[in-house]
Amino acid sequence: MANFIAPRIRKAQALARDLHATQKRRGTQIPYIEHLMGVAKLVREAGGSEDQIIAALLHDSLEDGKGRLTRKAIADRFGRVVEKIVVGCTDSDPDDPGGEKEAWLPRKRKYLDHLRELEDPDVLLVVAADKLYNACSILQDLRVVGLSVFERFKGKQEGTLWYYSEVVKCLAGKECVAGLFSDLIVTVEAIQRECAVPERLGVDNG
């Protein structure tokens, strides 16, 4: 990630590798840690702080860490700012890590409601990096395997396209993520074109 990596970031990298050691990206053989490292890289390149980079590495730790890490443990190891960011990125119950998730659609609707109201620049930067990385991955795989890529996702094609379109609308106008947002809107519109979705998002990216 850089010639010099701060000790706290190294600690977060090691923890992320441990928490997600056996996990793969959905429908692939790509280790899940590649996603976390990729999001952290986007955050760093966007000028993110050490806390934001650490949170990027741990942003799925409550949601997909099999209950092995709690909010308190994150705060104890990395501080309250990192805890706040990780919680802000989590679309399931952050106080019940490893618990059974709510059904996909109501869970995503609640997270979008949260995102619309979100003003915290620390959280927004990591959220935007996460969504951009995911959208880029979908676009890349869509061009390789076609529409079957959506079989990997609970929302299938219709739900996935709807969700990312709504994410774009939620992040529109939030200046703290302007650079990442420009790339996100271009990527989501490219996904729509690949799926032969005629309408554009109608969001100003400038």
C-alpha positions as CSV (number, residue, x, y, z in Angstrom):
1,M,0.0,0.0,0.0
2,A,3.0,2.3,0.5
3,N,6.8,2.1,1.1
4,F,6.1,2.7,4.7
5,I,3.0,1.2,6.3
6,A,2.2,2.4,9.8
7,P,2.1,-0.2,12.6
8,R,-1.6,0.3,13.2
9,I,-2.3,-0.4,9.5
10,R,-0.1,-3.5,9.6
11,K,-2.0,-4.7,12.6
12,A,-5.4,-4.1,10.8
13,Q,-4.1,-6.0,7.7
14,A,-3.1,-9.0,9.9
15,L,-6.5,-9.0,11.6
16,A,-8.4,-8.7,8.4
17,R,-6.4,-11.6,6.9
18,D,-7.2,-13.7,10.0
19,L,-11.0,-12.8,10.1
20,H,-11.5,-13.5,6.4
21,A,-8.9,-16.2,5.9
22,T,-11.2,-18.8,4.4
23,Q,-13.5,-16.5,2.5
24,K,-13.7,-16.0,-1.2
25,R,-15.3,-13.2,-3.3
26,R,-18.8,-14.3,-4.1
27,G,-18.8,-16.8,-7.0
28,T,-15.1,-16.7,-7.5
29,Q,-11.9,-18.2,-6.1
30,I,-10.5,-14.7,-5.3
31,P,-9.5,-14.4,-1.6
32,Y,-11.8,-12.0,0.2
33,I,-8.8,-10.1,1.5
34,E,-8.2,-8.7,-2.0
35,H,-11.5,-6.8,-1.8
36,L,-10.5,-5.3,1.6
37,M,-7.0,-4.3,0.4
38,G,-8.5,-2.8,-2.8
39,V,-10.9,-0.7,-0.8
40,A,-8.1,0.5,1.5
41,K,-6.0,1.4,-1.6
42,L,-8.9,3.5,-3.0
43,V,-9.3,5.2,0.4
44,R,-5.5,6.0,0.6
45,E,-5.4,7.3,-2.9
46,A,-8.4,9.6,-2.2
47,G,-6.4,11.1,0.7
48,G,-7.9,9.1,3.5
49,S,-6.5,9.2,7.0
50,E,-4.9,6.3,8.8
51,D,-8.1,5.7,10.7
52,Q,-10.0,5.6,7.4
53,I,-7.6,3.1,5.8
54,I,-7.8,0.9,8.9
55,A,-11.6,1.0,8.8
56,A,-11.5,0.1,5.1
57,L,-9.5,-3.0,5.9
58,L,-12.1,-3.9,8.6
59,H,-15.3,-2.5,7.1
60,D,-16.8,-6.0,6.7
61,S,-15.5,-7.4,9.9
62,L,-18.8,-7.1,11.8
63,E,-21.0,-8.1,8.9
64,D,-19.0,-11.0,7.5
65,G,-16.5,-11.8,10.2
66,K,-18.5,-14.7,11.6
67,G,-19.0,-12.9,15.0
68,R,-15.3,-13.1,15.8
69,L,-14.9,-9.3,16.3
70,T,-17.2,-6.9,18.2
71,R,-17.6,-3.2,18.2
72,K,-15.9,-3.0,21.6
73,A,-12.9,-5.0,20.3
74,I,-12.5,-2.7,17.3
75,A,-12.6,0.4,19.6
76,D,-10.2,-1.2,22.1
77,R,-7.7,-2.0,19.4
78,F,-8.0,0.9,16.9
79,G,-10.1,3.6,18.6
80,R,-13.5,5.1,18.5
81,V,-13.1,6.7,15.1
82,V,-12.4,3.3,13.4
83,E,-15.3,1.7,15.3
84,K,-17.7,4.5,14.1
85,I,-16.6,4.1,10.5
86,V,-16.9,0.3,10.5
87,V,-20.4,0.5,12.1
88,G,-21.4,3.1,9.5
89,C,-20.4,0.7,6.7
90,T,-22.3,-2.3,8.2
91,D,-25.7,-3.1,6.8
92,S,-26.6,-5.7,9.3
93,D,-26.9,-5.4,13.1
94,P,-23.5,-4.1,14.3
95,D,-24.3,-5.2,17.9
96,D,-25.0,-8.8,16.8
97,P,-21.9,-9.7,14.7
98,G,-22.3,-13.1,13.3
99,G,-26.1,-13.1,13.9
100,E,-28.6,-14.0,11.2
101,K,-29.0,-11.3,8.7
102,E,-32.4,-9.7,7.7
103,A,-33.7,-10.6,4.3
104,W,-31.8,-8.9,1.5
105,L,-34.3,-6.3,0.2
106,P,-35.4,-4.8,3.6
107,R,-31.8,-4.8,4.7
108,K,-30.7,-2.9,1.7
109,R,-33.6,-0.5,1.9
110,K,-32.6,0.3,5.5
111,Y,-29.0,0.8,4.6
112,L,-30.0,3.2,1.8
113,D,-32.1,5.2,4.2
114,H,-29.0,5.4,6.4
115,L,-26.8,6.4,3.5
116,R,-29.2,9.2,2.4
117,E,-28.9,10.8,5.8
118,L,-25.2,10.2,6.3
119,E,-23.0,13.3,6.5
120,D,-19.9,11.9,8.3
121,P,-17.0,12.4,5.9
122,D,-15.0,9.6,7.6
123,V,-17.7,7.0,6.9
124,L,-18.7,8.4,3.5
125,L,-15.2,8.0,2.1
126,V,-15.0,4.4,3.0
127,V,-18.5,3.6,1.9
128,A,-17.8,5.3,-1.5
129,A,-14.6,3.3,-1.9
130,D,-16.3,0.1,-1.1
131,K,-19.2,0.7,-3.5
132,L,-16.8,1.8,-6.3
133,Y,-14.6,-1.3,-5.8
134,N,-17.6,-3.6,-5.9
135,A,-19.1,-1.8,-9.0
136,C,-15.7,-2.1,-10.8
137,S,-15.6,-5.8,-10.0
138,I,-19.1,-6.4,-11.3
139,L,-18.4,-4.5,-14.5
140,Q,-15.2,-6.5,-15.1
141,D,-16.9,-9.8,-14.5
142,L,-19.9,-8.8,-16.5
143,R,-17.6,-8.3,-19.5
144,V,-16.0,-11.7,-19.1
145,V,-18.9,-14.0,-18.1
146,G,-22.0,-11.9,-19.2
147,L,-25.3,-11.6,-17.3
148,S,-24.7,-14.8,-15.4
149,V,-22.5,-12.7,-13.0
150,F,-25.7,-11.6,-11.3
151,E,-26.6,-15.1,-10.3
152,R,-23.9,-14.6,-7.6
153,F,-25.9,-11.9,-5.9
154,K,-29.1,-12.2,-3.8
155,G,-30.6,-9.3,-5.6
156,K,-30.0,-11.0,-9.0
157,Q,-29.8,-8.6,-12.0
158,E,-32.8,-6.4,-11.3
159,G,-32.0,-6.0,-7.6
160,T,-28.3,-5.4,-8.0
161,L,-28.9,-2.7,-10.7
162,W,-31.5,-1.0,-8.5
163,Y,-29.3,-1.0,-5.5
164,Y,-26.2,0.5,-7.2
165,S,-28.4,3.1,-8.9
166,E,-29.8,4.1,-5.5
167,V,-26.3,4.2,-4.0
168,V,-25.3,6.7,-6.7
169,K,-28.3,8.9,-5.8
170,C,-27.5,8.7,-2.1
171,L,-23.9,9.8,-2.6
172,A,-24.7,12.5,-5.1
173,G,-23.8,16.0,-3.9
174,K,-21.6,14.8,-1.0
175,E,-18.4,16.8,-1.7
176,C,-16.2,14.7,0.6
177,V,-16.4,11.8,-1.9
178,A,-16.5,13.8,-5.1
179,G,-13.5,12.1,-6.8
180,L,-14.7,8.6,-6.0
181,F,-18.2,9.5,-6.9
182,S,-17.2,10.6,-10.5
183,D,-15.7,7.1,-11.0
184,L,-18.7,5.4,-9.4
185,I,-21.3,7.0,-11.6
186,V,-19.3,6.2,-14.8
187,T,-18.9,2.6,-13.6
188,V,-22.6,2.1,-12.7
189,E,-23.7,3.6,-16.1
190,A,-21.3,1.3,-17.8
191,I,-22.9,-1.7,-16.0
192,Q,-26.3,-0.5,-17.2
193,R,-25.1,-0.3,-20.8
194,E,-23.7,-3.8,-20.6
195,C,-27.1,-4.9,-19.4
196,A,-28.9,-3.0,-22.1
197,V,-30.6,-0.7,-19.6
198,P,-31.5,2.3,-21.6
199,E,-32.1,5.0,-19.0
200,R,-29.2,6.9,-17.5
201,L,-28.9,7.7,-13.8
202,G,-29.8,11.4,-14.2
203,V,-27.3,12.5,-11.5
204,D,-25.0,15.4,-11.9
205,N,-21.4,14.2,-11.2
206,G,-19.8,17.6,-11.5
